[in-house]
Amino acid sequence: MKRMILVVAVLTAFSALWNSCSRTEQAGTLRFGLEFTDDGALKSAGSDLYITAALVTITGENGEIVAEKELLPLYRFGEQYITESLTLPVGNYTLTEFMLTDDAGTILWATPVEGSPLAHLVRRPLPIPFVVGFEQTTDLHVQVVRVEGHSPSDFGYVRFPIDFVERFCLRVFYSYTLPWVYRDSVPGPDGLWMHIPKFTLSVYMNDRQVLNALLYAGVNDYEIPLGGDWYELVATDMDGREFYKEQFPLEELLMHSCTDNAPPLVIYHAADSGVIITPEGLYEPTIAQGVFGNLTVPVDDSIMTGQYDFAPVIYDVYFYPYALMDSAWAMNMGPTGCYFPEDMLLTPPVAIVRPNSGGYFQVPLESGKYLYLVKTDTGFYFDAWISSHLPGQVIVYPGEVTRIMIHVIESLM
């Protein structure tokens, strides 16, 4: 009797093991491919380049929930997006929710439900049935619609706790050395004129990261979630070093929204002590005596066209007594190309001023002759391309404001 019980027990265990292995093997994978209903909007919306995951809900053949708001990482291959594969047992399923999110969990795109106001924008609204076969990959292509300007009910998601986060557009201005060089049309081995340094801007809302995006020279627009009390902006260079870190209340950031009348938030490297920071929105002088100027760099391809277009740039402008220039020439150690030798800067500057995002600056000065130099990462730029006055010279007259325009046209040292 004991022997029979033992045999039955062994057979039962073997049967359970076989069934378990059989169920494990009877599985396949599901992968989503995306189609955007407005591809032009996708390419023009910088924040949508940072969609990172798909949020999906799947039900089984009997209506049971198999995956509820499952987060699937999203990968981009050229113009194509696909999700990470999801393993499911063999069977019939239905996709009931499909949304695209960024790192902050902000829903940017979604697939509307059949019968909803936006269902006509896609060929196959939800729910979408599909089949998972044994050891096969099911590629399910879905269309998505931008959620901007719409409510969850427009997609038919009224009953679902979906976080359609309200956002605002933050406009940031950043300037770094030689932005015009990277836009030239003479390619190098990699197809570019030279390697483009990549700067990054991270935004934290109440200590949670809500943005991690590239920071380009000039104007940048970013979509930032509303709802935070404090926001911290951190800018890093290509080596991951922080060069800008500031905290702002929401009310202050909203002053730099993407509207025509709002000034951008200016991000720049930390200023040296004593640098005069020109306020945003200053386009005409407010001083009684001194220098008012505009600082620009060329942004067009001078090699191919022979012409320049100019854009504002933020470099610190140094003012010295012009006698420094006379002493340099007297010792035959004048400027080399477009740059003034730093070892000739024997006296401290009279003033240092930093332009605003429009490139405008002003500095109060006593009457007299001054040498102005622009500090770039390459060196102290010397304004030698001047025909109306001596190179790098500006004269301040009593009771007057002298206007100058400085075009930083870099040359080799």
Residue pairs with C-beta under 8 A, 6 or more apart in sequence:
23 89
25 134
25 135
26 89
26 90
26 134
27 87
27 88
27 89
27 90
27 132
27 134
27 135
28 87
28 88
28 90
28 132
28 133
28 134
28 135
28 136
28 137
28 138
29 85
29 86
29 87
29 88
29 132
29 136
29 137
29 138
30 58
30 85
30 86
30 87
30 88
30 93
30 130
30 132
30 137
30 138
30 140
31 82
31 83
31 84
31 85
31 86
31 137
31 138
31 139
31 140
32 54
32 56
32 72
32 82
32 83
32 98
32 139
32 140
32 141
32 142
33 80
33 81
33 82
33 139
33 140
33 141
33 142
34 54
34 74
34 80
34 81
34 82
34 83
34 100
34 141
34 142
34 143
34 144
35 141
35 142
35 143
35 144
36 42
36 109
36 143
36 144
37 121
37 122
37 143
37 144
37 145
37 146
38 145
38 146
41 48
41 146
42 48
45 146
45 223
46 213
46 220
46 221
46 222
46 223
47 102
47 108
47 211
47 213
47 222
47 223
48 108
48 109
48 146
49 213
50 102
50 103
50 211
50 212
50 213
51 74
51 81
51 100
51 101
51 102
51 108
51 109
52 73
52 74
52 101
52 102
52 103
53 71
53 72
53 73
53 74
53 83
53 100
53 101
54 71
54 72
54 74
54 83
54 98
54 99
54 100
54 101
55 69
55 70
55 71
55 72
55 97
55 98
55 99
55 100
55 101
55 107
56 67
56 69
56 70
56 72
56 86
56 95
56 97
56 98
56 99
57 65
57 67
57 68
57 69
57 70
57 95
57 96
57 97
57 98
58 65
58 66
58 67
58 70
58 88
58 93
58 94
58 95
58 96
59 65
59 66
59 93
59 94
59 96
59 127
60 66
60 91
60 92
60 93
60 94
61 91
61 92
61 93
66 88
66 93
67 86
67 88
69 97
70 86
71 101
72 83
72 84
72 86
73 83
73 84
74 81
74 82
74 83
74 84
74 100
75 81
75 82
75 83
75 84
85 137
88 132
89 132
90 132
90 133
90 134
91 131
91 132
92 129
92 130
92 131
93 129
93 130
93 131
93 132
94 127
94 128
94 129
94 130
95 126
95 127
95 128
95 129
95 130
95 140
95 142
96 126
96 127
97 111
97 126
97 157
97 160
97 162
98 110
98 111
98 126
98 142
98 144
99 107
99 109
99 110
99 111
99 144
99 162
100 107
100 108
100 109
100 110
100 144
101 107
101 108
102 108
102 211
103 209
103 210
103 211
103 212
104 165
104 205
104 208
104 209
104 210
104 211
104 225
105 163
105 165
106 163
106 165
106 167
106 210
106 223
106 225
107 147
107 162
107 163
107 164
107 165
108 146
108 147
108 148
109 144
109 145
109 146
109 147
110 144
110 145
110 147
110 155
110 157
110 162
111 122
111 125
111 126
111 142
111 143
111 144
111 145
111 155
112 118
112 119
112 121
112 122
112 125
112 126
112 145
112 154
112 155
112 156
113 119
113 125
113 126
113 127
113 155
113 156
113 157
114 125
114 126
114 127
114 156
115 125
115 156
116 125
116 153
116 154
116 155
116 156
117 153
117 154
118 145
118 150
118 154
118 155
118 156
119 125
119 156
121 143
121 145
122 142
122 143
122 144
122 145
123 143
124 142
124 143
125 156
126 156
128 140
128 142
130 138
130 140
131 138
132 138
145 155
147 155
147 164
151 164
152 158
152 160
152 162
152 164
165 225
165 226
165 227
166 225
166 226
166 227
167 223
167 224
167 225
167 226
168 223
168 224
168 226
168 253
168 254
168 257
169 221
169 222
169 223
169 224
169 257
169 258
170 203
170 221
170 222
170 223
170 224
170 253
170 256
170 257
170 258
170 265
171 219
171 220
171 221
171 256
171 257
171 258
171 262
171 264
171 265
172 201
172 215
172 219
172 220
172 221
172 222
172 256
172 264
172 265
172 266
172 267
173 218
173 219
173 220
173 264
173 265
173 266
173 267
173 357
174 199
174 201
174 215
174 216
174 217
174 218
174 220
174 235
174 266
174 267
174 268
175 217
175 218
175 268
175 312
175 313
175 314
175 315
175 357
176 197
176 199
176 217
176 377
177 315
177 376
177 377
177 378
178 297
178 376
178 377
178 378
178 410
179 217
179 218
179 297
179 299
179 311
179 313
180 297
180 298
180 299
180 300
180 311
181 193
181 194
181 410
182 192
182 193
182 194
182 196
183 193
183 299
183 300
183 301
184 193
184 301
184 302
184 303
185 193
185 301
185 303
185 304
186 193
186 303
186 304
187 193
188 194
197 237
197 238
198 214
198 238
199 214
199 215
199 216
199 235
199 236
199 237
199 238
200 212
200 213
200 214
200 215
200 235
200 236
201 211
201 212
201 213
201 214
201 215
201 220
201 222
201 233
201 234
201 235
201 267
202 209
202 211
202 212
202 233
202 234
202 235
202 236
203 209
203 210
203 211
203 222
203 224
203 231
203 232
203 233
203 234
204 210
204 231
204 232
204 233
204 234
205 224
205 225
205 227
205 228
205 230
205 231
206 228
206 229
206 230
207 232
210 224
210 225
210 228
211 222
211 224
213 220
213 222
215 235
215 267
218 311
219 264
221 258
224 231
224 253
226 250
228 250
229 249
229 250
230 247
230 248
230 249
230 250
231 247
231 248
231 249
231 250
231 253
232 245
232 246
232 247
232 248
233 244
233 245
233 246
233 247
233 248
233 265
233 267
234 242
234 244
234 245
235 242
235 243
235 244
235 245
235 267
236 242
236 243
237 243
243 269
243 270
244 267
244 268
244 269
244 270
253 265
255 262
255 263
256 262
256 263
256 264
256 265
263 280
263 281
263 356
263 357
264 280
264 357
266 280
266 314
266 356
266 357
268 314
268 354
271 277
271 316
271 354
272 316
272 352
274 352
275 316
275 352
275 353
275 354
276 351
276 352
276 353
276 354
276 361
276 363
277 354
278 353
278 354
278 355
278 356
278 360
278 361
278 362
279 356
280 356
280 357
281 356
282 356
282 358
282 360
282 362
283 358
283 360
284 292
285 292
285 362
285 401
285 403
286 362
287 362
287 363
287 364
287 401
288 364
288 399
288 401
289 364
289 365
289 366
289 367
289 396
289 398
289 399
289 400
289 401
290 362
290 363
290 364
290 365
290 396
290 401
290 402
291 319
291 362
291 363
291 365
291 370
291 372
291 394
291 396
291 401
291 402
291 403
291 404
292 360
292 361
292 362
292 401
292 402
292 403
292 404
293 317
293 355
293 360
293 361
293 362
293 403
293 404
293 405
293 406
294 312
294 355
294 358
294 359
294 360
294 361
294 404
294 405
294 406
295 312
295 313
295 314
295 315
295 317
295 355
295 359
295 360
295 361
295 374
295 406
295 408
296 310
296 311
296 312
296 313
296 359
296 405
296 406
296 407
296 408
297 310
297 311
297 313
297 407
297 408
297 409
297 410
298 308
298 309
298 310
298 407
298 409
299 308
299 309
299 310
299 311
300 307
300 308
300 309
302 308
308 407
308 409
310 407
311 359
312 355
312 357
312 358
312 359
312 360
313 355
313 359
313 408
314 354
314 355
314 356
314 357
314 359
315 354
315 355
315 374
315 375
315 376
315 381
315 408
316 352
316 353
316 354
316 374
316 375
317 352
317 353
317 354
317 355
317 361
317 363
317 372
317 373
317 374
317 375
317 406
318 349
318 351
318 352
318 372
318 373
318 374
318 375
318 380
319 349
319 350
319 351
319 352
319 353
319 363
319 365
319 370
319 371
319 372
319 394
320 345
320 347
320 349
320 350
320 370
320 371
320 372
320 373
321 347
321 350
321 368
321 369
321 370
321 371
322 368
322 369
322 370
322 371
322 390
322 393
323 369
324 344
324 345
324 346
324 347
324 371
325 371
325 390
325 392
325 393
327 344
327 346
328 334
328 335
328 340
328 341
328 344
333 341
333 344
335 341
335 382
335 384
335 391
335 392
336 413
337 384
337 411
337 412
337 413
338 381
338 382
338 384
338 409
338 410
338 411
338 413
339 378
339 379
339 380
339 381
339 382
339 411
339 413
340 373
340 379
340 380
340 381
340 382
340 392
342 379
342 380
345 380
350 365
350 370
351 363
351 364
351 365
353 361
353 362
353 363
354 361
355 361
362 401
365 396
366 396
367 396
367 397
367 398
368 395
368 396
369 393
369 394
369 395
369 396
370 393
370 394
370 395
370 396
371 392
371 393
372 383
372 392
372 393
372 394
372 404
372 406
373 380
373 381
373 382
373 383
373 392
374 380
374 381
374 383
374 406
374 408
375 381
376 408
376 410
378 410
378 413
379 413
381 408
381 410
382 391
382 392
383 391
383 392
383 406
384 391
384 392
385 407
385 409
386 392
386 393
389 395
394 402
394 404
395 402
396 402
